[in-house]
Each structure stands twice: as structure tokens, then as C-alpha cells.
């Protein structure tokens, strides 16, 4: 970087720091007109002073342009954005490092409220799950009397299904067979006896990997024939990022904040009709319970969505990773598959559905194991062969993640020694989450100038602070109060929501909420 541009950057950063904004990445959102004019002037001078790129010399020495550069790389990748781990989070990590190095700040710690990582926030793992994983990873522990017999039996059963009796061996690309069988039995029990075929189960590296794989299958065409995929706004950034990478068309449909982020089929119709002018709608993605909005869809809503998908010939993708996270009175999780089959053969024999689940959420929170599954319904047999081929390219999902998934779908039974502890831990985790969901809604709604819908399920709230100031500015300045929040989830024009998790320990969550309350008061007084 030449001297003029270097000076511009330092000058801009110094001015921004006086406003308690710590990231140069977002400077364009917050510079005053005079600062922006200074930056533009200096950057213009920098371009004029810039030296041309050195050419290759005759003897082959000197600078050579990189084969892979910003002009030659895949242009779709440059369009990818993933706010959950974006610049705000990166700056928060940097602030944490500075605190550890002794840099003085107006706070002593960073409390992360931006990501659904339960264990990072202090949630304890389920004992039985970790016991079995430990036994599988180090089978010599099977001789240790500290482990209960049911954990040992479960570990032996899983190891017998692994190549060479080791977690270090590859599995089939679709996953270990006995685990897929256990997943099918879990789905049957969850859905009241509706059959599930293990051959329709694909184990995956968390739900995200399966979702992206399915989007790859759905993407085709060019110009007006490009595949369009309907995603909710607000949305989870995985979907918009994957569609950008695949050069597919994002078809946005808006959830109704005034109806607790409800889904209205009339909005789906508006979105799909408008999209037909520039793409071919192929799929409809639903997140239930919702991320980032925390709503739980009613059975009637799910029926309406299934009818809509049937009428419009859309492939349904049901992201159900928060299916155990339901807190609000009167709310209940209904799987799309269960409702589909209870609507009768007219729908159950025709509507194509892929549903997803994960070990990363619910009461488990085992994000790091990257375990998950996908069940496909009514998929064309030839396409299913292509799906199997596609997942084979990655050889197999992580074996420890598959083991963890098996324990989620096949936990201790009432007649086994680990059952009482398992139920106690599971219940405690869900009760604490329910308590924090209610606490978050209550405190936010006592703040003048913030509106927050009930957190019916999942792990997040999506409040609206009334302000004409950019929500980027709001969240960056909130981070200076040591609470990284999240942007990039999409919303209606003119609104400035942010996403916040309910995962920090209860006492720390109270600190976060009270500090945001105080911050919002200061912020509105400054910018009113």
C-alpha cells in the first residue's frame, strides 16, 4: 500500500475510534461526510501515485502476477456473504485477543451473543453421549468399571459396524448402515408410526452439508431458466451464501413480523409470481422452528405450505434442526413429513421433500461433532442415484459425528442405567433455554424503542430497535459495549433488526440484556 492510501486508512481509523467504532471493514457505513470526503480524496491521490505492476524481466526474474487472483477466481465466490462469521465476529475475536494481551478497554470480557454454539456459551454436554463417544474412540476403556454397561453395549454395537472396529475407518458414503436404521426408527417414532426407509436416509456433516448438497442437485439452467429457490426473509445466511456460490436465483418471501413472524401463503404466491419473470422457481425452503426469528409454525400453516408446493410443483426443503427447541405455551413442533403423510396420498405420493436434522442444536448443542442427517421423500430414483454419487465425492461424513447422531436418535431407554441421568440433563437444558427465551423477550420489551416478538422456539431473538440509523452502525457500536450481535439475515427495507442468541449463561444473559438496554438509551439520545 502506498503512503497516501496508508495515511488515509490511519486517518479514517483514528476518527472512527473516537466514535468507539473498532472496525475498518465497516468504515463506509459510519464516516461523517467530511471524513468520507477526506478518504475519497486521499484514495484518489493514492491511485494517481500508484506504480504500475512490474513486468517480467528478460531473465525471468521480477514480479509475476498470481495465477489465482481477484480477476481470475470464481466470481460466484466473491458474491458469497456469511454474516454469522463475518467482519463483526472477526473484530470481536481480535478484541478478545487484545484483552488477553492486557490492552485496556472499557470492559473486561466479550460475551458472544451472535452464534448458536451452545457449548461455547457454557452448556454442559450430555454425559451418556460423551461416554459412548469416548468408548468408541478408545476401546480400551471398555474394560474400565467407571462406565455404565449400557454405554459399553452401545459402543460395542457401533464399533462392530465400523471398518476394522475403529472410528478411524471410512464408512459408506451415505453413512453407517446401523445408524441409518436407527435414524429411520427415530423418525417413525417421532411421526407416530409413519414408515421411514433407511435407504432414504443420508447422514451428513451437520445439516448444512446436506442442505448445500440438495441445492446443488436443484441448480440448473441459464438466464431466465436458472433455478430459483424460495427462502424466507429474515433468513439463515447459509441459504443465500449457497445460492450465490451456485449462481442460482434467490427468491425472497417475507415473514410477517406483526403475526409473530408468521408465514402467509399469499406472500409465497406474490414472490413466486414475481420470480417467474427472471428465473424458474424450483424449490421452497422452510426453517421450522425459525432462525433467526424463533417462530414455530402451526400445523395449519404447514398444510398450506404443502398445498402451495404441490400446486406450484416446488421441491420442499424442511430445515428442522430446532425441533426439540419449542418453549411457548400452545406451540408444538410438527414435522413436514408427518403432516404430508397425514394429508393423504394426493400429497404424500407426489410432493418431493427433503428434511434435515442435526446434532448441533436442540438440547445437545454438539456443534463440533458435525453430525446430521437428511431424509428424502418421493425423489426420482435416477436423481437419487445422482445424489448418492454426489455424496460419495466426499467419501463419508465424520465418523464421530455419526456416532453422536446415533445416540441422539437412540438415547438410553427407561430400563437402562443411564436413563435417569440422561432425562435429568436433557430436561434441565431445555428448561434453561425456555427460561432464557422468556427472559429475553420480557427485558427487550421493557426498553423504550425496542420491539421483540415472543421467542417461541429455536435459540434466537430478532428484535427491532427503532432508529433511523443504520443497523450496521447500531451493532458495531453495541459491540463496543462488549456484545457482538449478528447482521446479514435480511429484512424488509427500512427496518433495522439484529439477531441475538439466548445461549449465554443466565446470569451473563442478564448482563447482556441490561447492557443493551443501557446502550440503546444512550444511542437513541445521541442520534434522536
Phi, psi and omega per residue, in radians:
X1 nan 2.287 -3.115
X2 -1.303 3.020 -3.001
X3 -1.107 -0.693 -3.090
X4 -1.120 -0.794 -3.131
X5 -1.186 -0.660 3.104
X6 -1.073 -0.758 3.113
X7 -1.108 -0.701 -3.140
X8 -1.063 -0.763 -3.125
X9 -1.119 -0.794 -3.142
X10 -1.100 -0.734 -3.111
X11 -1.109 -0.769 3.130
X12 -1.108 -0.781 -3.118
X13 -1.082 -0.729 -3.141
X14 -1.073 -0.756 3.137
X15 -1.175 -0.666 3.140
X16 -1.181 -0.671 -3.126
X17 -1.091 -0.551 3.079
X18 -1.104 -0.431 3.075
X19 -1.609 0.134 3.106
X20 1.166 0.650 3.064
X21 -2.010 2.205 -2.911
X22 -1.883 0.174 -3.056
X23 -2.219 2.146 3.073
X24 -1.258 -0.347 -3.116
X25 -1.042 -0.589 -3.038
X26 -1.794 0.249 -2.956
X27 -1.056 -0.532 -3.100
X28 -1.130 -0.365 -3.127
X29 -1.394 -0.339 -2.915
X30 -2.156 -0.127 -3.120
X31 -1.148 2.392 2.979
X32 -1.197 2.824 -3.140
X33 -0.927 -0.692 -3.122
X34 -1.178 -0.692 3.117
X35 -1.169 -0.743 -3.137
X36 -1.109 -0.702 3.121
X37 -1.090 -0.719 3.108
X38 -1.082 -0.785 -3.135
X39 -1.087 -0.795 3.134
X40 -1.064 -0.741 -3.130
X41 -1.087 -0.810 -3.084
X42 -1.222 -0.626 3.109
X43 -1.184 -0.614 3.078
X44 -1.104 -0.754 3.093
X45 -1.096 -0.639 -3.128
X46 -1.116 -0.709 3.135
X47 -1.135 -0.674 -3.140
X48 -1.173 -0.566 -3.100
X49 -1.516 -0.189 -3.036
X50 -1.104 2.426 3.116
X51 -1.484 2.578 3.086
X52 -1.140 2.688 3.132
X53 -1.122 2.200 -3.128
X54 -1.033 2.463 3.118
X55 -1.593 2.890 3.034
X56 -1.142 2.385 3.066
X57 -1.438 2.970 -3.063
X58 -1.117 -0.551 -3.105
X59 -1.547 0.146 3.059
X60 1.533 -0.048 3.130
X61 -1.561 3.013 3.137
X62 1.793 -3.037 -3.046
X63 -1.382 2.401 3.050
X64 -2.184 2.329 -3.132
X65 -1.074 2.458 3.123
X66 -1.113 2.473 3.055
X67 -1.077 -0.763 3.116
X68 -1.805 1.941 3.100
X69 -2.420 -3.074 -3.064
X70 -1.139 -0.354 3.114
X71 -1.532 -0.454 -3.076
X72 -1.794 -0.217 -3.114
X73 -1.260 2.906 3.119
X74 -1.032 2.036 -3.085
X75 -1.150 -0.400 3.124
X76 -1.152 -0.592 -3.130
X77 -1.114 -0.627 -3.133
X78 -1.158 -0.377 3.130
X79 -1.510 -0.139 -3.111
X80 -1.302 2.304 3.011
X81 -2.280 2.430 -3.139
X82 -2.450 1.577 -2.941
X83 -1.136 -0.454 -3.078
X84 -1.026 -0.523 3.093
X85 -2.195 0.661 -3.066
X86 -1.492 -2.856 -3.028
X87 -1.031 -0.622 -3.135
X88 -1.089 -0.781 3.132
X89 -1.161 -0.706 3.119
X90 -1.052 -0.686 3.120
X91 -1.204 -0.639 3.105
X92 -1.070 -0.729 3.093
X93 -1.075 -0.698 3.118
X94 -1.126 -0.697 3.113
X95 -1.119 -0.713 3.079
X96 -1.006 -0.780 3.141
X97 -1.102 -0.718 3.134
X98 -1.107 -0.704 3.105
X99 -1.061 -0.740 3.133
X100 -1.130 -0.516 -3.138
X101 -1.469 0.000 3.070
X102 1.636 0.136 3.112
X103 -1.180 2.301 -3.100
X104 -1.326 2.270 3.088
X105 -2.294 2.862 3.080
X106 -1.361 0.351 3.118
X107 -2.713 2.885 -3.036
X108 -1.886 -0.248 -3.136
X109 -2.682 2.819 3.041
X110 -1.856 2.107 3.084
X111 -1.766 1.922 -3.069
X112 -1.334 2.180 3.109
X113 -2.213 0.500 -2.969
X114 -1.966 -0.199 -2.973
X115 -2.473 2.546 -3.098
X116 -1.444 1.067 -3.114
X117 -1.984 1.550 -2.954
X118 -1.066 -0.781 -3.075
X119 -1.203 -0.586 3.067
X120 -1.106 -0.446 3.124
X121 -1.583 0.063 3.036
X122 1.870 -0.048 3.115
X123 -1.156 2.399 -3.092
X124 -1.497 2.490 3.111
X125 -1.222 2.746 3.067
X126 -1.266 2.202 -3.019
X127 -0.986 -0.858 -3.080
X128 -1.038 -0.703 -3.126
X129 -1.061 -0.845 -3.080
X130 -1.220 -0.566 3.104
X131 -1.090 -0.825 -3.099
X132 -1.176 -0.730 3.113
X133 -1.060 -0.730 3.126
X134 -1.091 -0.757 3.138
X135 -1.117 -0.686 3.128
X136 -1.207 -0.661 -3.103
X137 -1.269 -0.548 -3.113
X138 -2.384 1.426 -3.015
X139 -1.005 -0.343 3.091
X140 -1.020 -0.430 3.134
X141 -1.192 -0.221 3.093
X142 -1.084 -0.308 3.103
X143 -1.597 -0.033 -3.087
X144 -1.516 2.215 -3.102
X145 -1.291 -0.108 3.140
X146 -1.288 -0.276 -3.089
X147 -1.717 2.396 3.141
X148 -1.194 2.726 -3.061
X149 -1.114 -0.643 -3.104
X150 -1.180 -0.584 3.070
X151 -1.152 -0.718 3.112
X152 -1.138 -0.745 3.135
X153 -1.094 -0.702 3.135
X154 -1.141 -0.720 3.141
X155 -1.121 -0.741 3.132
X156 -1.079 -0.736 -3.136
X157 -1.073 -0.759 -3.131
X158 -1.199 -0.780 -3.111
X159 -1.091 -0.593 3.103
X160 -1.112 -0.382 -3.141
X161 -1.630 -0.064 -3.141
X162 -1.660 2.545 3.084
X163 -1.021 2.181 3.139
X164 1.184 0.230 -3.125
X165 1.139 0.501 -3.047
X166 -2.337 2.479 3.035
X167 -1.190 -0.208 -3.129
X168 -1.415 -0.054 -3.132
X169 -1.632 2.640 3.003
X170 -1.110 2.711 2.955
X171 -1.921 3.138 2.959
X172 -1.017 2.661 -3.066
X173 -1.080 -0.551 3.121
X174 -1.445 -0.141 3.132
X175 2.021 2.887 3.136
X176 -1.082 2.305 -2.992
X177 -1.058 -0.798 -3.089
X178 -1.137 -0.509 3.116
X179 -1.280 -0.678 3.062
X180 -1.110 -0.613 3.072
X181 -1.145 -0.713 3.106
X182 -1.142 -0.676 3.094
X183 -1.082 -0.763 3.133
X184 -1.064 -0.723 3.116
X185 -1.152 -0.667 3.092
X186 -1.056 -0.805 -3.131
X187 -1.106 -0.748 3.110
X188 -1.031 -0.779 3.140
X189 -1.157 -0.768 3.136
X190 -1.047 -0.684 -3.034
X191 -1.691 0.330 3.013
X192 1.265 0.532 3.048
X193 1.726 -0.032 3.076
X194 -1.116 2.196 -3.016
X195 -1.066 2.578 3.036
X196 -2.315 2.259 -3.085
X197 -1.701 2.126 3.121
X198 -0.963 -0.456 3.130
X199 -1.210 -0.250 3.084
X200 -1.665 0.069 -3.096
X201 -1.772 2.249 3.062
X202 -2.125 2.024 3.066
X203 -1.320 2.656 -2.970
X204 -2.570 2.949 3.102
X205 -1.470 1.390 -2.973
X206 1.237 3.014 3.106
X207 -1.221 -0.539 -3.059
X208 -0.994 -0.758 -3.106
X209 -1.098 -0.723 3.140
X210 -1.180 -0.674 3.128
X211 -1.097 -0.808 3.141
X212 -1.131 -0.680 3.101
X213 -1.051 -0.770 3.132
X214 -1.150 -0.671 3.099
X215 -1.116 -0.590 3.081
X216 -1.083 -0.726 3.124
X217 -1.127 -0.569 -3.037
X218 -1.466 -0.208 -3.005
X219 -1.588 2.208 3.089
X220 -2.845 3.058 3.016
X221 1.486 2.956 3.098
X222 -2.405 2.737 3.116
X223 1.011 -2.261 -3.114
X224 -1.291 -0.141 3.093
X225 -1.683 0.028 3.097
X226 -1.031 2.524 3.114
X227 -1.135 2.343 3.022
X228 -1.916 2.376 -3.127
X229 -2.137 2.190 -3.111
X230 -1.455 2.182 3.079
X231 -2.282 2.596 -3.106
X232 -1.290 2.582 2.977
X233 -2.142 2.081 0.037
X234 -1.094 2.664 -3.058
X235 -2.352 2.924 2.983
X236 -1.565 2.215 -2.959
X237 -1.055 -0.247 3.051
X238 -0.926 -0.709 -3.028
X239 -1.225 -0.870 3.138
X240 -1.127 -0.633 3.130
X241 -1.155 -0.792 -3.133
X242 -1.133 -0.707 -3.138
X243 -1.157 -0.648 3.084
X244 -1.129 -0.760 -3.136
X245 -1.110 -0.620 -3.092
X246 -1.541 -0.004 -3.112
X247 1.026 0.561 3.027
X248 -1.575 2.985 -3.105
X249 -1.757 2.188 3.067
X250 -1.436 2.132 3.059
X251 -1.856 1.906 -3.053
X252 -1.548 2.277 2.933
X253 -2.126 2.494 -2.976
X254 -1.735 2.340 2.988
X255 -1.382 2.673 -3.041
X256 -1.665 1.815 -3.104
X257 -1.097 -0.614 -3.113
X258 -1.203 -0.260 3.097
X259 -2.018 0.726 3.108
X260 0.974 0.807 3.128
X261 1.023 0.682 3.114
X262 -1.276 2.826 3.136
X263 -1.893 2.180 -3.125
X264 -1.951 2.213 -3.105
X265 -1.092 -0.513 3.099
X266 -1.076 -0.573 3.076
X267 -1.238 -0.639 3.065
X268 -1.079 -0.724 -3.138
X269 -1.143 -0.744 3.115
X270 -1.016 -0.805 -3.068
X271 -1.159 -0.770 -3.075
X272 -1.239 -0.617 3.118
X273 -1.186 -0.698 3.101
X274 -1.168 -0.608 -3.068
X275 -1.241 -0.489 -3.080
X276 -1.094 -0.281 3.126
X277 -1.277 -0.350 -3.073
X278 -2.367 0.044 3.096
X279 -2.816 3.111 3.074
X280 -1.940 1.839 3.134
X281 -1.061 2.253 -3.072
X282 -2.151 -0.492 -2.999
X283 -2.549 2.726 3.093
X284 -2.247 2.109 -3.136
X285 -1.775 2.315 3.115
X286 -2.194 2.365 3.025
X287 -1.974 2.025 -3.092
X288 -2.538 2.120 -0.165
X289 -1.004 2.783 -2.892
X290 -1.450 2.517 2.990
X291 -2.262 2.035 0.329
X292 -1.766 0.161 -2.877
X293 -1.657 -0.257 3.014
X294 1.263 0.283 3.125
X295 -1.499 2.741 3.054
X296 -2.088 2.149 -3.060
X297 -1.303 2.453 3.075
X298 -1.319 2.832 3.095
X299 -1.068 -0.708 -3.130
X300 -1.062 -0.710 3.119
X301 -1.084 -0.752 -3.139
X302 -1.115 -0.730 3.083
X303 -1.034 -0.771 -3.141
X304 -1.079 -0.711 3.138
X305 -1.137 -0.735 3.137
X306 -1.113 -0.732 3.093
X307 -1.086 -0.745 3.121
X308 -1.060 -0.790 -3.140
X309 -1.094 -0.675 3.117
X310 -1.152 -0.769 -3.124
X311 -1.139 -0.695 -3.068
X312 -1.625 0.043 3.140
X313 0.934 1.026 3.125
X314 -1.962 2.477 3.023
X315 -1.356 2.238 -3.111
X316 -1.625 2.306 3.024
X317 -2.098 2.005 -3.079
X318 -1.900 1.871 3.112
X319 -1.528 1.832 -3.007
X320 -2.089 0.618 -3.031
X321 -1.232 -0.264 -3.137
X322 -1.837 0.460 -2.978
X323 -1.092 -0.405 3.064
X324 -1.574 -0.167 -3.086
X325 -1.641 1.322 3.097
X326 -2.208 2.158 -2.992
X327 -2.088 -0.618 -2.959
X328 -1.288 2.467 3.103
X329 -1.090 2.341 -3.135
X330 1.554 -0.145 3.123
X331 -1.695 2.552 -3.140
X332 -2.585 2.466 3.080
X333 -1.393 2.276 3.018
X334 -2.131 2.141 3.110
X335 -1.277 2.558 3.111
X336 -1.090 -0.628 -3.136
X337 -1.130 -0.780 -3.125
X338 -1.052 -0.842 -3.134
X339 -1.116 -0.710 3.128
X340 -0.985 -0.833 -3.090
X341 -1.297 -0.522 3.108
X342 -1.308 -0.259 3.073
X343 -1.402 -0.130 3.040
X344 1.739 2.945 -3.041
X345 -1.011 -0.506 3.130
X346 -0.933 -0.587 -3.140
X347 -1.854 -0.762 -3.037
X348 -1.167 -0.365 3.123
X349 -1.653 -0.101 -3.016
X350 -2.200 -0.722 -3.049
X351 -1.221 2.202 3.131
X352 -1.511 2.280 -3.015
X353 -2.424 2.382 2.911
X354 -2.171 2.191 3.111
X355 -2.057 2.624 -2.964
X356 -2.265 2.515 3.043
X357 -2.494 2.883 -2.982
X358 -2.608 2.736 3.019
X359 -1.514 -0.055 -2.960
X360 -1.417 -0.317 -3.003
X361 -2.102 -2.556 3.140
X362 0.964 -2.410 -3.123
X363 -1.563 -0.147 -3.044
X364 -1.467 -0.947 -3.135
X365 1.138 0.441 -3.062
X366 -1.527 1.148 -3.065
X367 -1.072 -0.714 -3.004
X368 -1.200 -0.348 -3.129
X369 -1.359 -0.313 3.101
X370 0.914 1.007 3.092
X371 -1.926 2.515 3.098
X372 -3.021 3.083 3.076
X373 -2.613 2.830 3.030
X374 -2.308 2.373 2.994
X375 -1.978 2.277 3.132
X376 -1.916 2.430 -3.115
X377 -2.194 2.354 3.067
X378 1.067 0.506 3.112
X379 -1.393 2.419 3.069
X380 -0.948 2.242 -3.082
X381 -0.972 -0.643 3.134
X382 -1.216 -0.661 3.091
X383 -1.167 -0.633 3.131
X384 -1.086 -0.642 3.062
X385 -1.102 -0.672 3.097
X386 -1.177 -0.634 3.072
X387 -1.076 -0.803 3.120
X388 -1.068 -0.695 3.092
X389 -1.097 -0.735 -3.095
X390 -1.125 -0.762 3.134
X391 -1.233 -0.409 3.129
X392 -1.179 -0.429 3.134
X393 -1.032 -0.561 3.138
X394 -1.617 0.191 3.103
X395 1.205 -1.186 3.101
X396 -2.939 2.791 3.036
X397 -1.218 2.804 3.119
X398 -0.973 2.307 -3.080
X399 -1.162 -0.749 3.079
X400 -1.014 -0.620 3.085
X401 -1.145 -0.648 3.073
X402 -1.126 -0.722 3.111
X403 -1.061 -0.820 -3.137
X404 -1.059 -0.724 3.109
X405 -1.062 -0.714 3.133
X406 -1.046 -0.649 -3.126
X407 -1.261 -0.554 3.097
X408 -1.164 -0.775 -3.096
X409 -1.469 -0.209 -3.104
X410 -2.417 1.150 -3.082
X411 -1.311 3.101 3.129
X412 -0.989 2.494 3.120
X413 -1.594 2.807 -3.069
X414 -0.999 -0.449 -3.109
X415 -1.611 0.161 -3.097
X416 -1.857 2.663 -3.023
X417 -1.098 -0.471 -3.089
X418 -1.508 -0.073 -2.989
X419 -1.102 -0.830 -3.054
X420 -1.054 -0.801 3.131
X421 -1.131 -0.711 3.134
X422 -1.045 -0.854 -3.116
X423 -1.109 -0.699 3.128
X424 -1.068 -0.811 -3.108
X425 -1.212 -0.750 3.141
X426 -1.066 -0.839 -3.129
X427 -1.089 -0.740 -3.122
X428 -1.095 -0.771 -3.140
X429 -1.060 -0.780 -3.108
X430 -1.238 -0.632 3.115
X431 -1.158 -0.692 3.115
X432 -1.128 -0.736 3.108
X433 -1.086 -0.728 3.118
X434 -1.095 -0.714 3.108
X435 -1.085 -0.754 -3.115
X436 -1.246 -0.550 3.071
X437 -1.088 -0.786 -3.140
X438 -1.190 -0.733 3.135
X439 -1.043 -0.775 -3.118
X440 -1.073 -0.840 3.122
X441 -1.056 -0.791 -3.075
X442 -1.102 -0.835 -3.069
X443 -1.193 -0.773 3.128
X444 -1.020 -0.679 -3.078
X445 -1.393 -0.006 2.976
X446 -1.638 -0.090 -3.106
X447 -1.571 2.125 3.090
X448 -1.122 2.096 3.133
X449 1.758 0.082 3.047
X450 -2.207 2.341 3.057
X451 -2.055 2.332 -3.094
X452 -2.406 2.141 3.067
X453 -1.254 2.766 3.051
X454 -1.000 2.441 3.049
X455 -1.528 1.583 -3.064
X456 -1.283 -0.535 -3.099
X457 -2.849 -2.980 -3.114
X458 1.093 -2.553 -2.994
X459 -2.381 0.345 -2.967
X460 -2.425 2.796 2.934
X461 -2.219 2.670 -3.076
X462 -2.286 1.193 -3.026
X463 -1.298 2.797 3.134
X464 -2.034 1.841 3.004
X465 -1.471 2.104 -3.120
X466 -1.220 2.030 -3.128
X467 -2.892 2.469 3.051
X468 -1.438 -0.083 -3.120
X469 -1.435 2.536 -3.140
X470 -0.928 2.436 3.096
X471 -1.206 -0.360 2.982
X472 -1.069 -0.792 3.121
X473 -1.099 -0.729 -3.136
X474 -1.060 -0.828 -3.057
X475 -1.259 -0.675 3.088
X476 -1.075 -0.766 -3.137
X477 -1.216 -0.567 3.048
X478 -1.112 -0.618 3.121
X479 -1.090 -0.532 3.095
X480 -1.185 -0.231 3.003
X481 -1.648 0.282 3.037
X482 1.249 0.552 3.079
X483 -2.296 1.636 3.076
X484 -1.138 2.188 3.062
X485 -1.927 -3.062 -3.057
X486 -2.179 2.466 2.997
X487 -2.080 -3.098 3.015
X488 1.532 0.307 -3.121
X489 -1.738 -0.063 3.105
X490 1.416 2.599 3.118
X491 -3.002 2.992 3.130
X492 -1.160 2.554 3.093
X493 -0.987 2.428 3.092
X494 1.574 -0.085 3.066
X495 -1.918 2.733 -3.003
X496 -2.382 1.041 3.106
X497 -1.288 2.877 2.916
X498 -2.437 2.733 3.082
X499 -1.716 2.445 3.060
X500 -2.410 2.396 3.094
X501 -1.409 2.786 3.051
X502 -1.785 0.288 -2.956
X503 -1.445 -0.459 3.138
X504 -0.940 2.622 3.095
X505 -0.879 2.569 -2.974
X506 -0.882 -0.809 -3.118
X507 -1.153 -0.652 3.099
X508 -1.270 -0.600 3.094
X509 -1.090 -0.687 3.094
X510 -1.072 -0.701 3.104
X511 -1.100 -0.797 3.134
X512 -1.011 -0.867 -3.073
X513 -1.132 -0.731 3.136
X514 -1.171 -0.667 3.119
X515 -1.196 -0.640 3.079
X516 -1.163 -0.661 3.078
X517 -1.023 -0.835 -3.133
X518 -1.167 -0.715 3.124
X519 -1.076 -0.769 -3.106
X520 -1.088 -0.654 3.119
X521 -1.105 -0.803 3.127
X522 -1.123 -0.725 -3.087
X523 -1.103 -0.816 -3.108
X524 -1.201 -0.572 3.083
X525 -1.155 -0.639 -3.111
X526 -1.292 -0.660 -3.005
X527 -1.939 0.154 3.138
X528 -1.134 nan nan
